[in-house]
Amino acid sequence: MVKNSNGLTLIELLLALAISSVFIVIIWVFFFQGIQFSNIVSDKNSVQQEANYVLRSITRFHQTSKSVYTITFDQNPNASYFSFTNNIESITMESPRFSYSIYQYNPLDGSEQLLQNNVQINPNKVDLPIKIVVKDIQSPTTLYEIKTVISKIKGG
């Protein structure tokens, strides 16, 4: 009897196919989890950058304003825009991707309350203890909070 060992048996072929399928599924899952994680990190980074930009703009406006200014928005919380206006200039923060919530807080006891619309701030007399929450509209669980006290050197 002559034995031919040049080909593959059906069992060997099925075993190779099963092992290959397992490796392909593992690689596929790892690849898509990597993409999903990358998107989550990118969204968190975008929200944090927006919050930092908002804080920097508010700080600049508060510190350079020479007169009373007004904070306005369409709703609070989850405003689609808010603006700071004095008799010389105005800045508006708005983005179709983010919503904003603005709180005034007490740094001594940690209490906070939503900022009322059309609040007037005199930067020459008072500091602005503020909490800003920026939320991604497409992913509401992705948000970033900043609590700070914005101040200006007061003239004597």
Stockholm file with secondary structure:
# STOCKHOLM 1.0

chainA/1-156         MVKNSNGLTLIELLLALAISSVFIVIIWVFFFQGIQFSNIVSDKNSVQQEANYVLRSITRFHQTSKSVYTITFDQNPNASYFSFTNNIESITMESPRFSYSIYQYNPLDGSEQLLQNNVQINPNKVDLPIKIVVKDIQSPTTLYEIKTVISKIKGG
#=GR chainA/1-156 SS CCCCCSSCCHHHHHHHHHHHHHHHHHHHHHHHHHHHHHHHHHHHHHHHHHHHHHHHHHHHHHHHCCSCEEEEESCSSSBSEEEEECSSCEEEEECSSEEEEEEEECTTTCCEEECCTTEEECTTTCCEEEEEEEEESSSTTCEEEEEEEECCCCCC
#=GC SS_cons         CCCCCSSCCHHHHHHHHHHHHHHHHHHHHHHHHHHHHHHHHHHHHHHHHHHHHHHHHHHHHHHHCCSCEEEEESCSSSBSEEEEECSSCEEEEECSSEEEEEEEECTTTCCEEECCTTEEECTTTCCEEEEEEEEESSSTTCEEEEEEEECCCCCC
//
